[in-house]
Every structure is written in structure tokens, then in C-alpha cells.
Amino acid sequence: MDLLLIVNELVAKWPVLSSVLLVVGALRLTIKPLVSIVRSVVELTPGKTDDLLLDKVEASKVYKGLCWVLDYLTSIKLPGAK
């Protein structure tokens, strides 16, 4: 069976699934590139204060918790897969 047919049948049966897939896809498409851009800009600037600020933010418990939640909610890791 075609994957598109399977997804269409699941979305027809559970309409909220399309919203969940849309949110997960949007988060995956926007967050990682934004973080990469911020990291690149910080590394390219000659000043060190922004480097220290970014390191402080990335070391904070709030940032680590947010990263864990985003990874947990938007990543699909199957048992046994590495």
C-alpha cells in the first residue's frame, strides 16, 4: 500500500493527527536552522561577550530542559534503533 494512502486514511480516522504532524514538522524545520544561525553569528563576531552569553544560556537548566522536551516530542526513536 502506498504511504500517502496510509497517511490519508489515518488522518481521516483521527483528524487531530494532521495538526500534530504539522506542528512537529514545523518545529523540526525551524528550530535547528535558527539555532545553527545564532551559533554561527556568535562565533563570527569578534567580541567575546556574546560567546560567554551563549555558553551561559546553553549551560542553563532551562535550555537543557527545553532541548530535552523538544527532542522528546518531535523525534521518533524506535526501540533498538541507534
MDAnalysis code that builds the backbone (N, CA, C; Angstrom):
import MDAnalysis as mda
import numpy as np

u = mda.Universe.empty(246, n_residues=82, atom_resindex=np.repeat(np.arange(82), 3), trajectory=True)
u.add_TopologyAttr("name", ["N", "CA", "C"] * 82)
u.add_TopologyAttr("resid", np.arange(1, 83))
u.add_TopologyAttr("resname", ["MET", "ASP", "LEU", "LEU", "LEU", "ILE", "VAL", "ASN", "GLU", "LEU", "VAL", "ALA", "LYS", "TRP", "PRO", "VAL", "LEU", "SER", "SER", "VAL", "LEU", "LEU", "VAL", "VAL", "GLY", "ALA", "LEU", "ARG", "LEU", "THR", "ILE", "LYS", "PRO", "LEU", "VAL", "SER", "ILE", "VAL", "ARG", "SER", "VAL", "VAL", "GLU", "LEU", "THR", "PRO", "GLY", "LYS", "THR", "ASP", "ASP", "LEU", "LEU", "LEU", "ASP", "LYS", "VAL", "GLU", "ALA", "SER", "LYS", "VAL", "TYR", "LYS", "GLY", "LEU", "CYS", "TRP", "VAL", "LEU", "ASP", "TYR", "LEU", "THR", "SER", "ILE", "LYS", "LEU", "PRO", "GLY", "ALA", "LYS"])
u.atoms.positions = np.array([
    [0.842, -1.186, 0.000],
    [0.000, 0.000, 0.000],
    [0.884, 1.245, 0.000],
    [0.427, 2.253, -0.657],
    [1.180, 3.491, -0.759],
    [1.164, 4.248, 0.577],
    [2.291, 4.839, 0.916],
    [2.409, 5.570, 2.189],
    [1.414, 6.717, 2.265],
    [1.205, 7.405, 1.158],
    [0.257, 8.523, 1.144],
    [-1.162, 8.060, 1.442],
    [-1.533, 6.901, 0.931],
    [-2.857, 6.350, 1.223],
    [-2.997, 6.021, 2.705],
    [-1.953, 5.465, 3.278],
    [-1.988, 5.125, 4.704],
    [-2.140, 6.385, 5.544],
    [-1.351, 7.414, 5.230],
    [-1.434, 8.673, 5.982],
    [-2.809, 9.298, 5.814],
    [-3.351, 9.291, 4.592],
    [-4.689, 9.861, 4.364],
    [-5.754, 9.121, 5.157],
    [-5.662, 7.802, 5.214],
    [-6.637, 7.033, 5.988],
    [-6.525, 7.335, 7.484],
    [-5.286, 7.444, 7.986],
    [-5.106, 7.763, 9.401],
    [-5.619, 9.154, 9.734],
    [-5.354, 10.123, 8.858],
    [-5.817, 11.491, 9.096],
    [-7.338, 11.557, 9.015],
    [-7.942, 10.778, 8.113],
    [-9.406, 10.748, 8.028],
    [-10.012, 10.135, 9.289],
    [-9.331, 9.139, 9.844],
    [-9.842, 8.486, 11.044],
    [-9.607, 9.343, 12.288],
    [-8.427, 9.964, 12.375],
    [-8.066, 10.818, 13.511],
    [-7.615, 12.179, 12.981],
    [-8.520, 13.150, 12.843],
    [-8.176, 14.458, 12.258],
    [-7.108, 15.228, 13.037],
    [-6.995, 15.007, 14.324],
    [-6.000, 15.728, 15.113],
    [-4.584, 15.314, 14.708],
    [-4.444, 14.155, 14.092],
    [-3.143, 13.677, 13.658],
    [-2.497, 14.625, 12.657],
    [-3.304, 15.215, 11.774],
    [-2.734, 16.157, 10.805],
    [-2.167, 17.390, 11.500],
    [-2.829, 17.862, 12.536],
    [-2.324, 19.014, 13.288],
    [-1.022, 18.670, 14.005],
    [-0.971, 17.506, 14.609],
    [0.234, 17.080, 15.319],
    [1.400, 16.953, 14.348],
    [1.170, 16.323, 13.202],
    [2.227, 16.172, 12.201],
    [2.689, 17.518, 11.673],
    [1.767, 18.451, 11.496],
    [2.121, 19.786, 11.015],
    [2.987, 20.519, 12.033],
    [2.627, 20.458, 13.307],
    [3.400, 21.137, 14.349],
    [4.792, 20.515, 14.486],
    [4.862, 19.198, 14.497],
    [6.157, 18.528, 14.615],
    [7.044, 18.878, 13.424],
    [6.495, 18.848, 12.236],
    [7.268, 19.197, 11.047],
    [7.742, 20.637, 11.068],
    [6.870, 21.543, 11.472],
    [7.250, 22.957, 11.527],
    [8.352, 23.197, 12.554],
    [8.256, 22.560, 13.707],
    [9.297, 22.712, 14.729],
    [10.633, 22.166, 14.238],
    [10.589, 21.022, 13.586],
    [11.833, 20.421, 13.100],
    [12.468, 21.257, 11.997],
    [11.642, 21.908, 11.186],
    [12.165, 22.716, 10.082],
    [12.699, 24.071, 10.514],
    [12.242, 24.583, 11.649],
    [12.635, 25.942, 12.033],
    [13.655, 26.009, 13.160],
    [13.539, 25.179, 14.161],
    [14.367, 25.346, 15.354],
    [15.843, 25.049, 15.096],
    [16.155, 23.919, 14.469],
    [17.561, 23.567, 14.275],
    [18.295, 24.580, 13.398],
    [17.724, 25.020, 12.254],
    [18.431, 26.049, 11.475],
    [18.591, 27.366, 12.227],
    [17.595, 27.761, 13.011],
    [17.716, 29.005, 13.779],
    [18.838, 28.917, 14.805],
    [18.930, 27.799, 15.484],
    [19.995, 27.624, 16.474],
    [21.359, 27.620, 15.784],
    [21.445, 26.991, 14.620],
    [22.705, 26.979, 13.873],
    [23.105, 28.376, 13.419],
    [22.128, 29.167, 12.983],
    [22.412, 30.537, 12.550],
    [22.902, 31.380, 13.723],
    [22.223, 31.257, 14.861],
    [22.639, 32.025, 16.042],
    [24.056, 31.633, 16.450],
    [24.335, 30.335, 16.474],
    [25.673, 29.859, 16.853],
    [26.724, 30.395, 15.875],
    [26.438, 30.384, 14.574],
    [27.390, 30.886, 13.568],
    [27.633, 32.376, 13.714],
    [26.578, 33.147, 13.942],
    [26.735, 34.593, 14.112],
    [27.575, 34.893, 15.347],
    [27.318, 34.182, 16.425],
    [28.078, 34.398, 17.660],
    [29.549, 34.054, 17.446],
    [29.824, 32.979, 16.732],
    [31.216, 32.587, 16.502],
    [31.934, 33.555, 15.561],
    [31.204, 34.196, 14.651],
    [31.828, 35.106, 13.689],
    [32.076, 36.503, 14.240],
    [31.380, 36.891, 15.281],
    [31.583, 38.226, 15.842],
    [32.898, 38.265, 16.610],
    [33.605, 39.396, 16.543],
    [34.915, 39.465, 17.196],
    [34.836, 39.547, 18.724],
    [33.752, 40.050, 19.256],
    [33.642, 40.200, 20.709],
    [33.450, 38.864, 21.403],
    [33.852, 38.795, 22.645],
    [33.730, 37.558, 23.422],
    [32.538, 37.567, 24.372],
    [31.905, 38.726, 24.551],
    [30.786, 38.772, 25.491],
    [29.606, 37.952, 24.997],
    [29.359, 37.977, 23.668],
    [28.252, 37.181, 23.147],
    [28.564, 35.685, 23.217],
    [29.845, 35.326, 23.076],
    [30.237, 33.921, 23.230],
    [29.961, 33.443, 24.651],
    [30.316, 34.270, 25.611],
    [30.086, 33.915, 27.014],
    [28.596, 33.828, 27.326],
    [27.811, 34.753, 26.766],
    [26.365, 34.741, 26.996],
    [25.738, 33.483, 26.402],
    [26.119, 33.129, 25.182],
    [25.574, 31.921, 24.560],
    [25.978, 30.666, 25.338],
    [27.223, 30.606, 25.789],
    [27.663, 29.474, 26.601],
    [26.879, 29.385, 27.908],
    [26.594, 30.540, 28.498],
    [25.825, 30.574, 29.745],
    [24.397, 30.089, 29.506],
    [23.789, 30.522, 28.403],
    [22.420, 30.097, 28.080],
    [22.388, 28.598, 27.804],
    [23.346, 28.104, 27.016],
    [23.359, 26.683, 26.686],
    [23.686, 25.799, 27.888],
    [24.322, 26.340, 28.895],
    [24.632, 25.568, 30.097],
    [23.496, 25.603, 31.122],
    [22.503, 26.451, 30.889],
    [21.424, 26.592, 31.872],
    [20.502, 25.374, 31.862],
    [19.875, 25.132, 33.007],
    [18.954, 24.006, 33.142],
    [17.707, 24.222, 32.298],
    [17.281, 25.463, 32.152],
    [16.087, 25.763, 31.356],
    [16.325, 25.392, 29.896],
    [17.472, 25.775, 29.358],
    [17.798, 25.456, 27.969],
    [17.908, 23.951, 27.768],
    [18.574, 23.267, 28.696],
    [18.715, 21.818, 28.578],
    [17.355, 21.132, 28.672],
    [16.500, 21.629, 29.564],
    [15.155, 21.064, 29.678],
    [14.336, 21.289, 28.417],
    [14.435, 22.495, 27.857],
    [13.720, 22.792, 26.618],
    [14.205, 21.903, 25.478],
    [15.514, 21.699, 25.383],
    [16.066, 20.817, 24.351],
    [15.571, 19.389, 24.533],
    [15.528, 18.926, 25.771],
    [15.058, 17.565, 26.022],
    [13.593, 17.420, 25.630],
    [12.754, 18.394, 26.011],
    [11.326, 18.331, 25.689],
    [11.114, 18.353, 24.176],
    [11.830, 19.244, 23.489],
    [11.687, 19.298, 22.032],
    [12.147, 18.002, 21.384],
    [13.237, 17.445, 21.870],
    [13.719, 16.179, 21.328],
    [12.715, 15.066, 21.607],
    [12.164, 15.056, 22.785],
    [11.212, 14.010, 23.172],
    [9.922, 14.104, 22.360],
    [9.423, 15.326, 22.153],
    [8.136, 15.493, 21.484],
    [8.224, 15.462, 19.961],
    [9.364, 15.805, 19.396],
    [9.420, 15.917, 17.941],
    [10.324, 14.885, 17.283],
    [10.911, 13.991, 18.040],
    [11.760, 12.938, 17.480],
    [11.083, 11.602, 17.689],
    [11.186, 10.777, 16.705],
    [10.647, 9.433, 16.842],
    [11.834, 8.481, 16.861],
    [12.070, 7.881, 18.013],
    [13.165, 6.922, 18.162],
    [12.556, 5.567, 18.482],
    [12.770, 4.638, 17.590],
    [12.214, 3.310, 17.782],
    [13.131, 2.483, 18.684],
    [12.551, 1.584, 19.488],
    [13.385, 0.748, 20.342],
    [14.349, -0.075, 19.513],
    [15.576, -0.134, 19.944],
    [16.604, -0.896, 19.244],
    [17.321, -0.110, 18.169],
    [16.780, 1.042, 17.775],
    [17.445, 1.879, 16.763],
    [18.465, 2.765, 17.441],
    [19.577, 3.024, 16.757],
    [20.613, 3.870, 17.330],
    [20.782, 5.094, 16.502],
])
